[in-house]
Amino acid sequence: MTASGEVTNMYWTLELAAYLEDAPWPATKDELIDFADRTGAPPEVVQNLEAMEDDGEPYESIEEVWPDFPTADDDFLYEEDS
């Protein structure tokens, strides 16, 4: 929530989520916020993390934070013919 009581929408981009790739997984919400602060991530990353639900359980990977994060299994690059 913002100071005026509005709920902020969380949005992720590949560029923003990349700041969490090297986070110490598994990590709690507070640990991820601390990591983002210490590593100089943009304010949007911290805002997104603050907007996440916190049930006290650690997040196991970036995919739990942003399910659309592309993994090595995703084929988003074109293969060139030899």
N, C-alpha and C positions, 0 to 999 in steps of 0.2 A: 504494500500500500504506500502511496505517496503521502506527503504531509497533509494534503487536502482530503485524504481518505479514499482516493481513487485506487483501484486495483490496476497495477501495471501488467501489461502482457509480456510474457517471456518470448523472446525470439532468438533463435540460434542461426548462425551462418557457419559455413565451413571455416572461415577465417576466425570467428570468435571461438568456436569449439576447439580449434587447434591449440589454443592456449592451455587447454586442459589435458592434452595428449600425454604429457610427461608427469601428470599429477601422481602422487603416491597412492595408487589404487591398491586395495580398496580404501575409500576415504569417506568420512562423514561430510555432511553439508558444511559444517563449520571448518573442517580441514580443507575442503575445496575452496572456500572463501578465503581462508588464510593463504593457501597456495597461490591463488589468483592475485591477492594483494602483494605478496612477496615477490612474485615474478613479473610484476608490472603489467598485468593484463588490463585491457581497456575497461573503463567503468561499466560498460554494457555486460561484460562477463560476470562481474560481481553482482550487478543488479539481477541478472538471470538466475544466478545461484541463490541469491536471497529470496527470489520468488518461488523457488522449488519447495515442495512439501518436505517436511522433516519428520520422519517417524523414528529417528534415532538410529536407524540401521545404516550401515555404510553402503555407498554405491560401489559396485564391483568394477565398473568400467565406464568409459565415456558414453557407451551405448545406452546405459541406464539413465544418464543425464539427458542425452539427446538421441533418441532411438533412430533417427535418420542419419546419424553419422556414418559416412562411408567407411567400410572396412576393406581389408586387403582382398576379401572375397568378392567385393563389388567390382563389376566390370564396367568402369566408367571411362576407360581410355580406349581409344580405337587401336586395333592391331593393324600394323602395316603388312601388306603382302610382300613377300620376298621377291 
